Amino acid sequence: MMNAIAVALVETKVEAWKAWVVECMGPRREEFDDFNERMGLTLHRAWLMQTLQGPLVTVVFDGPGAQNFLQKMATSQEPFDKWFRERVAEFHAIDFTKPNILAPAELFLDWQAHRYAFAEISG
């Protein structure tokens, strides 16, 4: 089940956040791949946006583990997971010791274009 979160990014941490993403997708790619597989994710994307309130990161994740991803990440004791969680806490000023700090989003609107299939008529 696809899920999404939007979290503020500490304004002074934008460049460090970008470097961390590059590290996850570069030198630590195998660890990041393993992390996502262990978490049961098949898709993990992040967008950085500048808003009137400051920088915001929107993260979308999907796969069989998506519903419990945030809870699993918050409690995992795997070395990479701890490193990942510490960076998330630093960049987004999130205290993972607080219960339900990142509750899953609730879907309210779900629209997509209709797709029509036309059968070829022979005759």
N, C-alpha and C positions, 0 to 999 in steps of 0.2 A: 504494500500500500504506500503510495507516494505521500510524503510529508514535507512541510516547509516551515522554516523559522526565519524571522527577521530580527536581528539584534544590532544594537548600536555598537559602533567601533570607537574605542577611545581615540579622540582626535589626534593625539600625539603619537599614536601607534600605527598609523596608516602604512607608512613605509615598512615598518617591521612586519606588519601583517602580510604585505605583498611579498616580502622576502621569505616569510614562513611558507606561504603557498608555493612559491618557486621551489623551496626546499622539499616540500611534500611531493611535488610533481617531478622533481629532479633527483638529487642525491638520495633522498629517502623514499623514492617511488615504490620500491619493493615492500618496504615496511608499511607504507600507506595502502598499497594494494592488499596486503595481508590484513591490515586493520579493517578495511571495508568488507573483506570477505568474512572475517570473524564476526563482524557486526551484522552480517546478513544483508549487506547493501549491494545493489547492482548498479546504482547511479548515485553520484555525490557531486553536486555542483554548487558553486558560490558566486554571487554577484556582489560587487562593491558599488554602492551608489552614494552620491553626495546629495544630501537633503538639506532643507532649511534648518533642521535640528542638528545637522552634522553627519558624519559618515555612517552608513548603514550597510550591513552585510545580510543578504538574503541567501539562505542555504536550502537547497532542495535535495532530498534523498529518497531513494526508492529501493524496494526489494523486500524479501520476506521479513527482514529484521527492522524495517523502517519504523514501525510503530514503537518499538522499544529501544531504538538506537540511542537516544539521549540518556536514558537511564543506564544502559549498558556502558556507554562511554564514561558516565559520571562515576561508576563504581569499579571499572576494570582495573586490575593491578598489573596488566602487561606493561613492560617498560615503555614501548612506543605509545600505548594508549595514555599512560600517565603523562608523558611528554606532550602529547597532543592536547590533552585536557588542560594542562598547565598553560599552554600557549593560548587556548581558547579563553581561559579565565583571565589571563593577563590582557589580551587584546580587547576583550569585551566586558571586563570588570564584572565577571560572573562568579558568584560564590557557589560552587557545586555542593557544599555541605548543607545548603538550605533545601528542604524538601520541595519538590515540584518547581524548581527554579526555572526549568525550561519545559513546561508542559506542552504536549503535542498540540499543533494547530487544529482548529476545528473547521472543517470544510463547510462553507456557506453557499458558495456559488460555483457551479461546475457547468460550463458551456463549451461546446465545440461544434464546429461546422458539421452539418449532415453530409454524409458521404453516400452517394447514390451509385449503385452498380446497375449498368444497363446490360441486359442479355442481348446477344446478337441474334437477330431474327433472320432466319434463313427461309427461303421458300419462294 
